[in-house]
Amino acid sequence: MRGRARASALVALLLVLALVLGACTGSGEVDTPGRETAAADDGDHSQEADASAPAPGIEGHQRGGRLTVLADKAPVTLDPTRASRPDELSILSLVTRSLTQYRYDPGAGAMVLVPDLATDLGDPNKDFTAWTFTLRPGLTYSDGSAVRAADIAYAVKRAFATGKLPGGPGYNRDYFVDGRRYRGPFRDGTDYAGVKVSGDSITIKMRRPFPDMAHYAALPTFTPIPPAADRRPRRYGMDPLATGPYEFDSYEPGKSLTLRRNRQWDPGTDPARHQYPDTWSFRFGVKANAIDELLIDDEDEAQTTASYTDVQAENYPRTLLDASVKERVVRGSAPCTRLWYLDMRTIESLEVRRAIGLAFPYRQYWRELNEIEGVTRIPATTILPPGTNGRLAYDVLGNAGARTDPAAAAELLAGADEVGFELRFAYDEQDRVAKAARAVFTAAFLKAGFTVTAVPTTGPGAAINMRPGEWCADWPSGAQWFPKILNRPDVDASLDEIAGLPATEAVTAWGELDRDIQQNHYPAVTVGYPGKAFLHGSRVGGMSVNDVRGMPNFTDMFVEQP
């Protein structure tokens, strides 16, 4: 699950899935911004194991100036070990480097996995239970000291200290040797069997095959941390030792962050980043409408300002009225799928589950959520979101992920002899949006022939058979999406089979599994992928959307000089 506070989100979602999923389905496929629907998703994230440094220059780039970034929310932490949310990962990409990294390919409009601190994407053993990474020569910290493989080994061990440093991605506990027993260097010492250092190389050992290790290694969990710099672990995120093009200048959690150039950073060792602005100034907690007003008007400082808060639905039409504003809206996607899970213990009939999908009031629901169809909410027909390697285009319901068809739903109910089937969902009676959604749901499902009961509670003990949720991935692999908890022999057998396939074959197999689960089971209504719509000022260049993170590619951005 995506680091975006993903550790806790994953736990919550696994609980939901364990209760709800007995089988799976998904809707079909829908166009994403700037991308055509195809038999297979042409936005697959590729890998470039031999990517060289420095990173290719961004067209029209200029050096110098201050780039201001506004956001309505603030990062929870900027400790590399604890960081998991998209904003945390993206901001840290300017400051810290990892074993691997993603860089934007403007020709393909997609992110490419490339080596970062390592010379390649890692050398696995035959069964993917050990990965060896060798560091590039000439790597230094912002204080001028040399980066050592032992510092990355320490960072790996540090990630197990979840009692002192909560919130990290957590894959080390699931995959690494002794991941369920070792509790990090502060409690259990630094003698950990899962990591071995030899010269400039580090080998990480797994307790089970982990073909996706090269993707995991792109997270800041794998930035080097010298033990001597970690004497106060809980405060490390206040000023992490930089290996990237920028270092902390000042940081006031929840309010602001200023970055200055890291003079020790060598672009000749970095295939993924640039150092264009002199200074980055992040300001957090700014009201979303105020951000829109400032950037639409584009006066003075706003010209060198950008935001990663989506344009608000009420303001989006204004961006379309003026061509000069419209061209300053950068659109893309995030690696998530939003769903309404169906309790397959009580909704046993596949026909009834599909009838729910046909009767679902997609567009009305999105309007109540203040979403913009095709912009901040992209209709979904697959479980796997756009950009996932091997994703196939299919549409089980034939509704393009957006059309409501009460007549077709009623026909399925009648054929299954389930007219009047009761749907029960919870809502928070103190929430205006939830109340409005309840009214929309009730009208739509009654029209299709269901009985509807809205339960005025959000508690886990509510007797409901529909529940909303979201599934997000930390990297573009199908392995992130189908944990072995579906309790369907055919699905579990496929999971076992795919786990043993070479990586190139597994890519296609994940897409096929997605389609097969949806066709044969349909455990959830797919109700859209989150789209992104970011505004920037007229003198900000190089802005694109990193659809692995659902954030701007900060490392490509620059300020046009007056």
Salt bridges, closest charged atoms under 4 A:
GLU29 OE2 - ARG391 NH2 2.79
ASP41 OD1 - ARG35 NH1 3.72
ASP41 OD2 - ARG391 NH1 2.74
GLU48 OE1 - ARG103 NH2 3.39
ASP72 OD2 - LYS73 NZ 3.43
ASP79 OD1 - ARG158 NH1 2.87
ASP87 OD2 - ARG85 NH2 2.86
GLU88 OE2 - ARG85 NE 3.71
ASP116 OD1 - ARG97 NE 2.78
ASP116 OD2 - ARG273 NH2 2.90
ASP151 OD1 - ARG148 NH2 2.80
ASP174 OD1 - ARG180 NH2 2.60
ASP178 OD1 - ARG181 NH2 2.33
ASP188 OD1 - ARG187 NE 3.71
ASP230 OD2 - ARG158 NE 2.81
GLU247 OE2 - ARG260 NE 3.32
ASP249 OD1 - ARG260 NH1 2.64
GLU252 OE2 - LYS255 NZ 3.57
ASP270 OD2 - ARG97 NE 3.48
ASP270 OD2 - ARG273 NH1 3.16
ASP278 OD1 - ARG261 NH2 2.82
GLU293 OE2 - ARG318 NH1 3.07
GLU301 OE2 - ARG283 NH1 3.32
ASP310 OD2 - LYS532 NZ 3.18
ASP343 OD2 - ARG345 NH2 2.65
GLU371 OE2 - ARG338 NH1 3.50
GLU371 OE2 - ARG377 NH2 3.24
GLU373 OE1 - ARG363 NE 2.87
GLU422 OE2 - ARG424 NH1 3.25
GLU470 OE2 - ARG338 NE 2.83
ASP490 OD2 - HIS521 NE2 3.31
ASP496 OD1 - LYS484 NZ 3.06
ASP516 OD1 - ARG515 NE 3.42
ASP547 OD2 - ARG35 NH2 3.74
ASP547 OD1 - HIS45 NE2 3.36
ASP556 OD1 - HIS274 ND1 3.26
